[in-house]
Amino acid sequence: MPPIIQTCNLTRRFGSNTAVDNLSLTIERGEVFGILGPNGAGKSTLLSMLCTILKPTSGTATVNGFDILRQHHEVRKSIGIVFQDPSVDADMTGLENLQMHADLYNVPVSEVDTRIKSVLALVQLEDRAGDFLSTYSGGMRRRLEIARGLLHYPKVLFLDEPTIGLDPQSREHMWDHIRMLKKREDMTIILTTHYMEEADRLCDRVAIIDHGKIVALDQPSVLKNGLGGDTIILGTKDGQALYDLFLKTKVSDNVQVHNGEVRVMVASANIILPRIMEQVSAARIHIEYIYLNHPDMNDVFIHYTGKDLRHEQAHGHIGKMAMMRRRRVR
C-alpha cells in the first residue's frame, strides 16, 4: 500500500529566506506522526503546503495519492485540520458549528445528521451539542474542533498544537481521544506540538525539523536510545571503593567518580540497577542516594537543534511544561 503522504524535494522560499529546504518525507497510513522544531523551523510552512494553503516554490508532494498542486480539491476532501488558534464560533451552539461545517464541505444532506451524531459521540459531546460555545471549557472546544475536522471522514487529520493552553487533566483526555481516533477510525494523524511528553506518548514516529530540513526522524524510543542510554548516579562516602568494584565486575564500560558520586552509564538502568544493588549490598558499601537520569525527548531536541524546547515554549507564549529531569529512587 502506498504511503498516505509523500514529499520529494519540497521547498518553499519567502524572498531570500528558505522556510522549507528540499524536504523529502514519507508518512505511512495509520501513523500518528509528530513534527517538532524550534520556532521558525518550517513546521507551519510544511503543513500549509500539505494542506494546499500554500504553494511550494519547487518540489512535489502527494496526500492520499493526490498531487497537492494538480489535485488540490481532492487533497482538501481527504484531510481534516484542527488549527492552533480557536476557529469555532462562540456565538453558535456546538450543533450549529457542525452544521455550518457540513455545508461548507458539501456533506450530502441525507448524511449530515448521522455524521454529526457520530462525531459528537466520538468526542463525547452529545449532551452539550445544543449549548453555546461560550459555555464550553477549553478542552471541550478543542474536542468540538476535532469533531468538526472529522465530519467529512478525512483520511488524514492535521492537529496543530492540539493541547495548547489546556490544563494537565484536559490534555490527558485529549490524548485519549487521539489514541481512540487512530484505533477506531484507522486514521493517519499529523501532529505538531511543543510538549515533548505529548510527542513521546502519542507518536509512532517523530521528525525534528530545523532550518527547513529534517535533522532526525525515527520512533521516540529509538531517538532517545541513540543518545547513549541511561545514567545511574550513586552518592556515597566510599566513592573510590564503589568505582573499583564496578570496574572489577564490569557493570559498565563507562564508570566515573567525582565529588562523592559514582556515575554509571548503561543502556538500560531498569535492567542493570538490580545487579548493581546486589553488588553494593554484598560489598557492604553504604549508598546515601541514587538518581536515575533517563534521556527524554527534550534531550533529543537539544542534541539535534542545539535549543531547549522548553525555552522555545516560553518565547512562543506556549506556557511552562513540567519535566522531571532526574528521578530519585528511595
Stockholm file with secondary structure:
# STOCKHOLM 1.0

chainA/1-330         MPPIIQTCNLTRRFGSNTAVDNLSLTIERGEVFGILGPNGAGKSTLLSMLCTILKPTSGTATVNGFDILRQHHEVRKSIGIVFQDPSVDADMTGLENLQMHADLYNVPVSEVDTRIKSVLALVQLEDRAGDFLSTYSGGMRRRLEIARGLLHYPKVLFLDEPTIGLDPQSREHMWDHIRMLKKREDMTIILTTHYMEEADRLCDRVAIIDHGKIVALDQPSVLKNGLGGDTIILGTKDGQALYDLFLKTKVSDNVQVHNGEVRVMVASANIILPRIMEQVSAARIHIEYIYLNHPDMNDVFIHYTGKDLRHEQAHGHIGKMAMMRRRRVR
#=GR chainA/1-330 SS CCCSEEEEEEEEEETTEEEEEEEEEEECTTCEEEEECCTTSSHHHHHHHHTTSSCCSEEEEEETTEETTTTHHHHHHHEEEECSSCCSCTTSBHHHHHHHHHHHTTCCHHHHHHHHHHHHHHTTCGGGTTSBGGGSCHHHHHHHHHHHHHTTCCSEEEEESTTTTCCHHHHHHHHHHHHHHHHHHCCEEEEECSCHHHHHHHCSEEEEEETTEEEEEECHHHHHHTTTCEEEEEECSCHHHHHHHHHHHTSCSEEEEETTEEEEEESCHHHHHHHHHHHHHHHTCCCCEEEEECCCHHHHHHHHHSSCHHHHHHHTTCCCCCCCSSEEEC
#=GC SS_cons         CCCSEEEEEEEEEETTEEEEEEEEEEECTTCEEEEECCTTSSHHHHHHHHTTSSCCSEEEEEETTEETTTTHHHHHHHEEEECSSCCSCTTSBHHHHHHHHHHHTTCCHHHHHHHHHHHHHHTTCGGGTTSBGGGSCHHHHHHHHHHHHHTTCCSEEEEESTTTTCCHHHHHHHHHHHHHHHHHHCCEEEEECSCHHHHHHHCSEEEEEETTEEEEEECHHHHHHTTTCEEEEEECSCHHHHHHHHHHHTSCSEEEEETTEEEEEESCHHHHHHHHHHHHHHHTCCCCEEEEECCCHHHHHHHHHSSCHHHHHHHTTCCCCCCCSSEEEC
//
